[in-house]
């Protein structure tokens, strides 16, 4: 592909001969009206091109159905033209873009005879040219023989590289391979521990039969088409920085590194700036879905330079989950480390969602006296309606699992670990002055679970009352607490967007969280629509009504749990958050008066204009 005069036919014929394939010149498929129009010196419109492009697409489909391959020469100047050409056969096509200066191509056109494209139309072609980001680039200033060799070399090279074959890396590699991606895979060599990991992994799965495995970084980089596109699935932090320094000598301008680990958003911004000095792109990318999601389709949150993202967009789109409308759950989030920021918040919201389910379980088990199987049935029923979520679904399954005659949940040690993103979310919320109270409570609940063993001597007899709490109240309390959790999480994203000028689209973020990720739910589907109207969930009338209708249920849940001495930090945080928003009961004025008393920090008055400060001599 390329503008007229770039040598598409010459190279196409030579390539077809080398590969022993048929050759088709796109110009032969123009309707007569198009040929007449171009011969008269008039450029074609998009409307003129649709029939022509569709003809080529249909021929390509027929060849594929007959298990045949071929070489086509076609200008394919715009992205939408290439979409028509590759409709329903995207995974079967490789675009080769002949790239050259206008001066070289003009000279070639002037020297040609018997062609219906007048040289003066070259300007119109360059004006509409949209250079492809997912194509093999060939410099047409070289000789035909050199171009053919370069094309063959690049066709035989990997389209996409992946580094780090841990649980997530392996699943993503298989996902990419299942979506017709030619892969180069790298895993480090550690004597006696990690040897020939990539090669062994490739041999274990049929879908990876075309992949290449490496533990030599230089050979890995040489195996990839340029610009290289390399997905990093390695440990976040210092290890990522060390790996970047190791691979950097083998990279070139326009190469793209995609960091799919749980990196801090500030580290991502620093790495973008560091690599951009050498013309290397860095895309910070949140990936959610766990092992299964990575294999079957995760939610993907890339950020960084938009032009760099276009190089990797086709690969990320095809491995991502699909929403209810069949659209990819991958979207360009914004600049800098915004992708890793929203993944951080996603994980924080996830902490609270998990804790809320655990607290509902605790009340039903220890207050209402239900066994795990009965609670599982309740969760399954809830999961058929508005409370549907991935976490509720898997908890229902967890509660049915037995080991011999014991519930497995009763055998699992009562300690919950974490990988740090909940902590980052909490710290970031405090830095921004925002009350992410449910996320913080969920994080501290995990911390508390790890120190409980130290205080066995503090154990005391539980006072579980015989009274039961109505199941409908439990359901409504859980529903309201989840709404508050999401409001706080998205409030953090909105504040960061404003503070860093990221211009994030909250509805689009919610959309890519409707499938593939851990916090996917029916509530997220609703939130996606709410954010098309308003960027604060508490300003949505339906949400306001839910708060009014379910506030007493949340209060009843908390009172019943306190009465039975059940730990419910997230439910209490949700209830306290709503109480704190009630301006009828004042406490912050006492604190501000105390601050003025001992530190002369001043205060504002209700009977004066906002922004005017006062100080009192209290003694």
C-alpha positions as CSV (number, residue, x, y, z in Angstrom):
1,X,0.0,0.0,0.0
2,X,1.0,3.6,-0.5
3,X,0.3,6.6,-2.7
4,X,0.4,6.3,-6.5
5,X,3.9,6.0,-7.8
6,X,5.3,4.4,-4.7
7,X,6.1,1.1,-6.5
8,X,3.2,-1.0,-5.2
9,X,2.9,-3.0,-8.4
10,X,6.6,-3.5,-8.9
11,X,7.2,-4.7,-5.3
12,X,3.9,-6.7,-5.3
13,X,4.9,-8.7,-8.4
14,X,8.3,-9.4,-7.0
15,X,6.9,-10.4,-3.6
16,X,4.3,-12.7,-5.2
17,X,7.0,-14.3,-7.3
18,X,9.2,-14.9,-4.2
19,X,6.3,-16.3,-2.2
20,X,4.9,-18.2,-5.2
21,X,1.5,-16.5,-4.7
22,X,-1.0,-14.9,-7.0
23,X,-0.9,-11.1,-7.5
24,X,-3.8,-8.6,-7.9
25,X,-3.4,-5.0,-8.8
26,X,-6.0,-2.9,-7.0
27,X,-6.3,-0.5,-9.9
28,X,-7.8,-3.4,-12.0
29,X,-10.9,-3.4,-9.7
30,X,-11.8,0.3,-10.2
31,X,-15.3,0.8,-11.8
32,X,-15.1,2.6,-15.1
33,X,-16.5,5.7,-13.6
34,X,-13.6,6.0,-11.3
35,X,-11.0,5.5,-14.1
36,X,-12.7,8.2,-16.2
37,X,-12.8,10.6,-13.2
38,X,-9.1,10.1,-12.5
39,X,-8.1,10.3,-16.2
40,X,-9.8,13.7,-16.3
41,X,-7.6,14.9,-13.4
42,X,-10.4,14.7,-10.8
43,X,-9.6,13.1,-7.4
44,X,-11.9,10.4,-6.1
45,X,-14.1,11.0,-3.2
46,X,-14.7,8.5,-0.3
47,X,-18.0,7.6,-1.9
48,X,-16.2,6.7,-5.1
49,X,-13.8,4.4,-3.4
50,X,-16.3,2.3,-1.4
51,X,-17.4,0.0,-4.2
52,X,-13.8,-0.4,-5.3
53,X,-12.5,-1.4,-1.9
54,X,-15.5,-3.7,-1.3
55,X,-14.6,-5.6,-4.5
56,X,-11.1,-6.2,-3.3
57,X,-12.3,-7.3,0.1
58,X,-14.7,-9.8,-1.4
59,X,-12.0,-11.3,-3.5
60,X,-9.7,-11.6,-0.5
61,X,-12.5,-13.4,1.5
62,X,-13.0,-15.9,-1.4
63,X,-9.3,-16.7,-1.5
64,X,-9.2,-17.2,2.2
65,X,-12.2,-19.5,2.1
66,X,-10.3,-21.5,-0.5
67,X,-7.2,-21.6,1.8
68,X,-5.3,-19.5,-0.7
69,X,-3.0,-16.5,-0.1
70,X,-2.2,-13.6,-2.5
71,X,-0.4,-10.3,-2.8
72,X,-2.6,-7.2,-3.5
73,X,-1.4,-3.8,-4.5
74,X,-3.8,-1.1,-3.3
75,X,-3.3,2.5,-2.2
76,X,-5.4,2.1,1.0
77,X,-4.6,5.7,2.0
78,X,-7.1,6.2,4.9
79,X,-7.7,4.1,8.0
80,X,-11.3,3.6,7.1
81,X,-10.3,2.3,3.6
82,X,-8.1,-0.3,5.3
83,X,-11.0,-1.2,7.6
84,X,-13.2,-1.9,4.5
85,X,-10.4,-3.9,2.9
86,X,-9.9,-6.0,6.0
87,X,-13.5,-6.3,7.1
88,X,-14.1,-9.7,8.8
89,X,-10.6,-10.9,7.8
90,X,-8.4,-8.6,10.0
91,X,-6.4,-11.5,11.3
92,X,-5.5,-12.8,7.8
93,X,-4.0,-9.5,6.4
94,X,-0.6,-8.0,6.6
95,X,-0.2,-4.4,5.4
96,X,3.1,-3.4,3.8
97,X,3.4,0.4,3.6
98,X,5.8,1.8,1.0
99,X,7.0,5.0,2.6
100,X,8.8,7.7,0.7
101,X,9.1,11.5,0.2
102,X,6.9,13.4,-2.2
103,X,9.9,14.4,-4.3
104,X,10.9,10.8,-5.0
105,X,7.4,9.7,-5.8
106,X,6.7,12.7,-8.1
107,X,9.8,11.9,-10.1
108,X,8.6,8.3,-10.5
109,X,5.1,9.4,-11.7
110,X,6.6,11.8,-14.2
111,X,8.6,9.0,-15.7
112,X,5.7,6.6,-16.1
113,X,3.7,6.0,-19.2
114,X,0.3,4.5,-19.9
115,X,-1.1,5.1,-16.4
116,X,-4.4,6.9,-15.8
117,X,-3.2,8.8,-12.7
118,X,-2.0,12.3,-13.7
119,X,1.0,13.5,-11.6
120,X,-1.0,16.5,-10.4
121,X,-3.2,14.2,-8.3
122,X,-0.3,13.3,-6.1
123,X,-1.0,16.3,-3.9
124,X,-4.5,15.1,-3.2
125,X,-3.3,11.6,-2.2
126,X,-0.7,13.0,0.2
127,X,-3.4,15.3,1.6
128,X,-5.6,12.4,2.6
129,X,-2.9,9.9,3.5
130,X,-3.2,8.5,7.0
131,X,0.0,6.5,7.7
132,X,-0.8,3.1,9.2
133,X,0.3,2.2,12.7
134,X,-0.2,-1.5,12.2
135,X,1.8,-2.2,9.1
136,X,5.3,-3.1,8.0
137,X,7.1,0.1,6.9
138,X,9.4,-0.2,3.9
139,X,11.7,2.7,2.8
140,X,11.0,3.0,-1.0
141,X,14.3,4.9,-1.6
142,X,16.0,1.5,-1.6
143,X,16.3,-0.8,-4.6
144,X,13.4,-3.2,-5.4
145,X,15.7,-6.1,-4.4
146,X,16.5,-4.5,-1.0
147,X,12.9,-3.7,-0.4
148,X,11.8,-7.3,-1.1
149,X,14.4,-8.7,1.3
150,X,13.4,-6.2,4.0
151,X,9.7,-7.1,3.5
152,X,10.4,-10.8,3.7
153,X,12.6,-10.4,6.8
154,X,9.9,-8.4,8.5
155,X,7.0,-10.7,7.5
156,X,9.0,-13.5,9.1
157,X,9.5,-11.6,12.3
158,X,7.3,-11.4,15.3
159,X,4.5,-8.7,15.3
160,X,4.4,-8.4,19.1
161,X,6.7,-9.2,22.0
162,X,5.9,-10.1,25.5
163,X,8.3,-10.2,28.4
164,X,7.6,-12.1,31.7
165,X,5.9,-15.5,31.7
166,X,4.3,-15.5,35.1
167,X,0.6,-16.3,35.5
168,X,-0.7,-13.1,33.8
169,X,2.0,-13.1,31.1
170,X,1.3,-16.7,30.1
171,X,-2.4,-16.0,29.9
172,X,-1.9,-12.9,27.8
173,X,0.5,-14.7,25.5
174,X,-2.1,-17.4,24.8
175,X,-4.8,-14.8,24.3
176,X,-2.7,-13.0,21.7
177,X,-1.8,-16.2,20.0
178,X,-5.5,-17.2,19.9
179,X,-6.1,-13.9,18.2
180,X,-3.6,-14.6,15.3
181,X,-0.7,-12.6,16.7
182,X,2.8,-13.7,15.7
183,X,4.6,-13.6,19.0
184,X,8.2,-13.4,20.4
185,X,8.3,-14.3,24.0
186,X,11.0,-13.5,26.5
187,X,11.6,-14.8,30.0
188,X,14.8,-14.2,32.0
189,X,17.4,-16.9,32.6
190,X,18.0,-17.9,36.3
191,X,20.2,-20.9,36.6
192,X,18.4,-23.8,38.3
193,X,15.2,-21.9,38.6
194,X,14.1,-20.3,35.3
195,X,15.7,-22.0,32.4
196,X,14.2,-22.2,28.9
197,X,10.8,-21.0,30.3
198,X,9.6,-19.5,27.1
199,X,10.5,-22.5,25.0
200,X,8.9,-25.0,27.4
201,X,5.8,-22.8,27.6
202,X,5.5,-22.6,23.8
203,X,5.7,-26.4,23.5
204,X,2.9,-26.9,26.0
205,X,0.2,-25.1,24.0
206,X,-0.8,-25.7,20.4
207,X,-1.9,-22.1,19.8
208,X,1.7,-21.0,20.4
209,X,3.2,-23.1,17.6
210,X,4.2,-20.0,15.6
211,X,5.7,-18.2,18.6
212,X,9.4,-17.9,19.2
213,X,10.9,-18.2,22.7
214,X,14.0,-16.3,24.0
215,X,16.1,-15.8,27.1
216,X,18.6,-13.6,25.3
217,X,17.4,-10.0,25.3
218,X,19.3,-8.9,22.2
219,X,18.0,-11.9,20.1
220,X,14.5,-11.2,21.4
221,X,14.6,-7.6,20.2
222,X,16.1,-8.6,16.8
223,X,13.2,-11.1,16.3
224,X,10.6,-8.3,16.2
225,X,9.3,-6.2,13.4
226,X,10.0,-2.4,13.8
227,X,8.7,-0.4,15.3
228,X,8.8,-3.0,18.1
229,X,5.8,-3.4,20.3
230,X,6.8,-5.1,23.6
231,X,4.4,-5.9,26.5
232,X,6.1,-6.0,29.9
233,X,4.4,-8.3,32.4
234,X,7.1,-8.1,35.1
235,X,7.2,-7.1,38.7
236,X,6.5,-3.4,39.3
237,X,8.9,-1.0,40.9
238,X,12.7,-1.3,40.8
239,X,12.6,-4.4,38.7
240,X,10.8,-2.6,35.9
241,X,13.4,0.2,36.0
242,X,16.2,-2.3,35.9
243,X,14.6,-4.1,32.9
244,X,14.1,-0.9,31.0
245,X,17.8,-0.1,31.4
246,X,18.7,-3.6,30.1
247,X,16.5,-3.6,27.0
248,X,17.0,0.1,26.1
249,X,20.3,-0.5,24.2
250,X,18.5,-2.8,21.8
251,X,15.6,-0.5,21.1
252,X,15.2,2.2,18.4
253,X,13.2,5.3,17.8
254,X,9.4,4.7,17.6
255,X,9.7,1.4,19.5
256,X,6.9,1.0,22.1
257,X,7.2,-0.5,25.6
258,X,3.8,-1.4,27.2
259,X,3.9,-1.7,31.0
260,X,1.1,-4.0,32.0
261,X,2.2,-4.4,35.6
262,X,0.7,-2.6,38.7
263,X,3.1,0.3,38.5
264,X,2.5,3.5,40.4
265,X,1.2,6.3,38.1
266,X,4.0,8.6,39.0
267,X,6.6,6.0,38.1
268,X,4.9,5.7,34.7
269,X,5.1,9.4,34.0
270,X,8.8,9.4,35.0
271,X,9.5,6.4,32.6
272,X,7.6,8.1,29.8
273,X,9.8,11.2,30.1
274,X,13.0,9.2,30.5
275,X,12.5,7.1,27.3
276,X,11.0,9.9,25.2
277,X,14.5,11.6,25.2
278,X,15.6,8.7,22.9
279,X,12.4,8.7,20.9
280,X,11.2,5.5,22.6
281,X,7.5,5.3,23.6
282,X,6.2,4.0,26.9
283,X,2.6,3.1,27.4
284,X,1.4,2.6,31.0
285,X,-1.4,0.0,30.9
286,X,-3.7,-1.2,33.6
287,X,-4.8,-4.8,33.0
288,X,-7.6,-6.3,35.1
289,X,-9.3,-9.7,35.1
290,X,-6.9,-12.0,36.8
291,X,-5.6,-15.2,35.2
292,X,-8.9,-16.1,33.5
293,X,-9.5,-12.6,32.3
294,X,-6.1,-12.3,30.8
295,X,-6.7,-15.5,28.8
296,X,-10.3,-14.9,27.7
297,X,-10.4,-11.1,27.6
298,X,-9.3,-8.6,30.3
299,X,-10.2,-4.9,30.7
300,X,-7.3,-2.9,29.5
301,X,-6.4,0.7,30.4
302,X,-3.6,2.2,28.3
303,X,-2.2,5.7,28.7
304,X,0.6,7.8,27.4
305,X,1.3,9.3,24.0
306,X,-1.7,9.0,21.8
307,X,0.3,8.5,18.6
308,X,2.3,5.7,20.3
309,X,-0.9,4.1,21.5
310,X,-2.1,3.8,17.9
311,X,0.8,1.4,17.2
312,X,-0.4,-1.1,19.8
313,X,-4.2,-0.4,19.7
314,X,-5.1,-3.2,17.2
315,X,-3.3,-5.8,19.4
316,X,-4.8,-4.6,22.7
317,X,-8.3,-4.3,21.2
318,X,-8.5,-7.8,19.9
319,X,-7.4,-9.4,23.2
320,X,-9.7,-7.3,25.4
321,X,-13.1,-8.4,26.7
322,X,-16.1,-7.1,24.8
323,X,-18.9,-5.0,26.4
324,X,-22.7,-5.7,26.0
325,X,-22.5,-4.0,22.5
326,X,-19.5,-6.0,21.3
327,X,-17.1,-3.0,21.8
328,X,-13.6,-3.7,23.1
329,X,-13.1,-3.1,26.8
330,X,-9.9,-1.3,26.0
331,X,-9.8,2.4,25.3
332,X,-7.1,5.2,25.3
333,X,-7.4,6.6,28.8
334,X,-5.4,9.8,28.6
335,X,-1.8,11.2,28.9
336,X,0.9,10.4,31.4
337,X,0.2,7.6,33.9
338,X,-3.6,8.0,33.9
339,X,-4.0,4.4,32.8
340,X,-2.1,3.1,35.9
341,X,-3.9,5.7,38.0
342,X,-7.4,4.4,37.2
343,X,-6.2,0.8,37.6
344,X,-5.0,1.8,41.1
345,X,-8.4,3.2,41.9
346,X,-10.1,0.1,40.3
347,X,-8.1,-2.1,42.7
348,X,-9.0,0.2,45.7
349,X,-12.7,-0.1,44.8
350,X,-12.2,-3.9,44.4
351,X,-10.8,-4.0,48.0
352,X,-14.0,-2.4,49.3
353,X,-16.3,-4.6,47.1
354,X,-14.6,-7.7,48.4
355,X,-14.8,-6.5,52.0
356,X,-18.5,-5.7,51.7
357,X,-19.4,-9.2,50.4
358,X,-17.4,-10.6,53.4
359,X,-19.3,-8.4,55.8
360,X,-22.7,-9.5,54.4
361,X,-21.5,-13.1,54.7
362,X,-20.5,-12.5,58.3
363,X,-23.9,-11.2,59.3
364,X,-25.8,-13.9,57.5
365,X,-23.5,-16.6,58.9
366,X,-22.9,-15.5,62.5
367,X,-26.0,-13.3,63.2
368,X,-28.7,-15.0,61.2
369,X,-27.1,-18.5,61.7
370,X,-27.1,-19.6,58.1
371,X,-24.7,-22.2,56.7
372,X,-22.4,-21.4,53.8
373,X,-24.6,-23.4,51.3
374,X,-27.7,-21.4,52.2
375,X,-25.7,-18.1,51.9
376,X,-24.5,-19.2,48.5
377,X,-28.0,-19.7,47.4
378,X,-28.9,-16.2,48.6
379,X,-26.0,-14.8,46.7
380,X,-26.9,-16.7,43.6
381,X,-30.4,-15.3,43.7
382,X,-29.1,-11.7,44.2
383,X,-26.7,-12.2,41.3
384,X,-29.7,-12.7,39.0
385,X,-30.8,-9.1,39.5
386,X,-29.5,-5.6,40.1
387,X,-26.8,-6.8,42.6
388,X,-25.2,-8.9,39.9
389,X,-21.4,-8.8,40.0
390,X,-18.4,-11.0,39.3
391,X,-17.3,-10.9,43.0
392,X,-20.8,-12.0,44.2
393,X,-20.8,-14.7,41.6
394,X,-17.5,-16.2,42.7
395,X,-18.3,-15.9,46.4
396,X,-21.4,-18.0,45.8
397,X,-19.2,-20.7,44.3
398,X,-16.6,-20.4,47.0
399,X,-19.2,-21.1,49.7
400,X,-20.3,-24.4,48.2
401,X,-16.8,-25.9,48.3
402,X,-16.1,-28.7,50.8
403,X,-13.1,-30.7,51.8
404,X,-14.3,-34.0,53.1
405,X,-17.2,-33.0,55.4
406,X,-15.9,-29.5,56.2
407,X,-16.6,-26.2,54.5
408,X,-13.4,-25.1,52.9
409,X,-14.1,-21.5,53.9
410,X,-13.8,-22.7,57.5
411,X,-10.3,-24.2,56.9
412,X,-8.8,-21.1,55.2
413,X,-6.7,-19.1,57.6
414,X,-8.5,-15.8,58.5
415,X,-5.8,-13.5,57.1
416,X,-6.1,-11.5,53.9
417,X,-3.0,-10.4,51.9
418,X,-2.5,-7.4,49.6
419,X,-0.2,-6.3,46.8
420,X,0.0,-2.6,47.6
421,X,-2.5,-0.9,45.2
422,X,-5.0,-0.4,48.0
423,X,-2.4,1.4,50.0
424,X,-1.5,3.6,47.0
425,X,-5.2,4.5,46.6
426,X,-5.5,5.4,50.2
427,X,-2.3,7.5,50.2
428,X,-3.3,9.2,47.0
429,X,-6.8,10.0,48.4
430,X,-5.2,11.6,51.5
431,X,-2.8,13.6,49.3
432,X,-5.8,14.9,47.3
433,X,-7.9,15.5,50.5
434,X,-10.6,13.1,49.5
435,X,-12.6,10.7,51.8
436,X,-12.1,7.3,50.2
437,X,-13.4,5.9,53.5
438,X,-14.5,2.5,52.3
439,X,-11.3,1.7,50.4
440,X,-9.3,2.8,53.5
441,X,-11.4,0.7,55.8
442,X,-11.1,-2.4,53.5
443,X,-7.3,-2.0,53.5
444,X,-7.0,-1.6,57.2
445,X,-9.3,-4.7,57.7
446,X,-6.7,-6.7,55.8
447,X,-3.9,-5.3,57.9
448,X,-5.9,-6.1,61.1
449,X,-6.4,-9.7,60.0
450,X,-2.6,-10.2,59.9
451,X,-2.1,-9.0,63.5
452,X,-5.0,-10.9,65.2
453,X,-2.8,-13.8,66.2
454,X,-0.7,-11.5,68.4
455,X,-3.8,-10.7,70.5
456,X,-5.3,-14.0,71.2
457,X,-5.3,-13.1,74.9
458,X,-7.7,-10.3,74.0
459,X,-10.4,-12.7,72.8
460,X,-13.7,-12.5,74.6
461,X,-17.0,-14.3,74.3
462,X,-19.3,-13.1,71.5
463,X,-22.7,-11.9,72.4
464,X,-24.7,-13.1,69.3
465,X,-28.4,-12.1,69.9
466,X,-31.1,-14.5,68.8
467,X,-32.9,-11.8,66.8
468,X,-32.4,-12.0,63.0
469,X,-32.1,-9.2,60.6
470,X,-34.6,-9.2,57.6
471,X,-32.9,-10.4,54.4
472,X,-34.4,-7.5,52.4
473,X,-32.7,-5.0,54.7
474,X,-29.4,-6.8,54.3
475,X,-29.8,-6.7,50.5
476,X,-30.6,-2.9,50.5
477,X,-27.8,-2.1,52.9
478,X,-25.3,-3.9,50.7
479,X,-26.7,-2.2,47.6
480,X,-26.3,1.3,49.2
481,X,-22.8,0.6,50.5
482,X,-21.7,-0.4,47.0
483,X,-23.0,2.8,45.5
484,X,-21.1,4.9,48.1
485,X,-17.9,2.9,47.3
486,X,-18.2,3.6,43.6
487,X,-19.0,7.3,44.2
488,X,-15.9,7.7,46.3
489,X,-13.7,5.8,43.8
490,X,-14.9,7.7,40.7
491,X,-14.7,10.9,42.8
492,X,-11.0,10.2,43.2
493,X,-10.6,9.7,39.4
494,X,-12.5,12.9,38.6
495,X,-10.4,15.0,41.0
496,X,-7.1,13.5,39.6
497,X,-8.4,14.3,36.0
498,X,-9.0,17.9,37.0
499,X,-5.7,18.3,39.0
500,X,-3.5,16.8,36.3
501,X,-5.5,18.0,33.3
502,X,-6.0,14.5,32.0
503,X,-9.6,15.2,30.7
504,X,-10.7,11.7,31.5
505,X,-14.0,10.3,30.2
506,X,-15.7,8.8,33.3
507,X,-18.4,7.1,31.2
508,X,-15.9,5.5,28.9
509,X,-13.9,4.3,32.0
510,X,-17.0,2.7,33.5
511,X,-17.8,1.1,30.1
512,X,-14.5,-0.7,29.9
513,X,-15.1,-1.9,33.5
514,X,-18.4,-3.5,32.5
515,X,-16.7,-6.7,31.4
516,X,-13.3,-8.4,31.8
517,X,-12.4,-6.8,35.1
518,X,-12.8,-7.9,38.7
519,X,-15.4,-5.2,39.5
520,X,-17.7,-5.7,36.6
521,X,-21.3,-5.6,37.6
522,X,-24.8,-4.5,36.7
523,X,-24.2,-1.4,38.8
524,X,-21.2,-0.5,36.6
525,X,-23.5,-0.7,33.5
526,X,-25.8,1.8,35.2
527,X,-22.9,4.1,36.2
528,X,-21.7,4.1,32.6
529,X,-25.0,5.7,31.6
530,X,-25.1,8.0,34.7
531,X,-21.8,9.6,33.7
532,X,-23.2,10.6,30.4
533,X,-25.5,13.0,32.3
534,X,-23.5,14.0,35.4
535,X,-19.9,13.5,36.7
536,X,-21.0,13.1,40.4
537,X,-23.1,10.1,41.2
538,X,-24.7,11.7,44.2
539,X,-26.2,14.3,41.8
540,X,-28.2,11.6,39.9
541,X,-31.8,11.5,41.0
542,X,-32.0,7.7,40.9
543,X,-29.0,7.5,43.3
544,X,-30.5,10.1,45.6
545,X,-33.7,8.1,45.8
546,X,-31.7,5.0,46.5
547,X,-30.0,6.7,49.4
548,X,-33.3,7.9,50.9
549,X,-34.9,4.4,50.5
550,X,-32.0,2.3,51.8
551,X,-30.4,4.5,54.5
552,X,-32.4,2.9,57.3
553,X,-31.5,-0.6,56.0
554,X,-27.8,0.3,56.2
555,X,-28.3,1.7,59.7
556,X,-30.1,-1.5,60.7
557,X,-27.3,-3.6,59.3
558,X,-24.8,-1.7,61.3
559,X,-26.8,-1.8,64.5
560,X,-27.4,-5.5,64.3
561,X,-23.7,-6.2,63.6
562,X,-22.5,-4.0,66.5
563,X,-25.0,-5.7,68.8
564,X,-23.5,-9.0,67.8
565,X,-19.9,-7.6,67.9
566,X,-19.3,-8.4,64.2
567,X,-16.4,-6.5,62.5
568,X,-18.0,-4.5,59.6
569,X,-15.6,-1.6,58.9
570,X,-16.8,-0.9,55.3
571,X,-20.5,-0.9,56.2
572,X,-19.8,1.4,59.1
573,X,-17.7,3.6,56.9
574,X,-20.6,3.8,54.4
575,X,-23.0,4.7,57.1
576,X,-20.7,7.3,58.7
577,X,-20.0,8.9,55.4
578,X,-23.7,9.6,54.8
579,X,-24.0,10.8,58.4
580,X,-21.0,13.1,57.9
581,X,-22.7,14.6,54.8
582,X,-25.7,15.6,57.0
583,X,-25.2,19.3,57.8
584,X,-27.7,19.1,60.7
585,X,-25.2,17.5,63.0
586,X,-22.0,19.5,63.3
587,X,-18.6,18.2,64.5
588,X,-16.0,19.8,62.2
589,X,-16.7,23.3,63.7
590,X,-15.4,21.9,67.1
591,X,-12.2,20.7,65.4
592,X,-11.6,24.0,63.6
593,X,-12.1,25.9,66.9
594,X,-9.6,23.6,68.6
595,X,-7.1,24.3,65.7
596,X,-7.6,28.0,66.1
597,X,-7.2,27.7,69.9
598,X,-3.8,26.0,69.9
599,X,-2.4,27.0,66.5
600,X,-4.2,30.2,65.4
601,X,-5.3,28.5,62.2
602,X,-8.4,30.7,62.0
603,X,-11.9,29.7,61.0
604,X,-14.7,30.9,58.7
605,X,-18.2,31.9,60.0
606,X,-21.6,31.0,58.8
607,X,-22.7,34.6,59.0
608,X,-19.8,35.9,56.9
609,X,-18.9,35.4,53.2
610,X,-16.9,32.4,52.3
611,X,-13.1,33.0,52.1
612,X,-13.1,35.5,55.0
613,X,-11.2,34.1,58.0
614,X,-11.4,34.9,61.7
615,X,-9.3,34.3,64.8
616,X,-10.3,34.4,68.4
617,X,-8.3,35.0,71.5
618,X,-9.7,32.0,73.5
619,X,-8.0,32.6,76.9
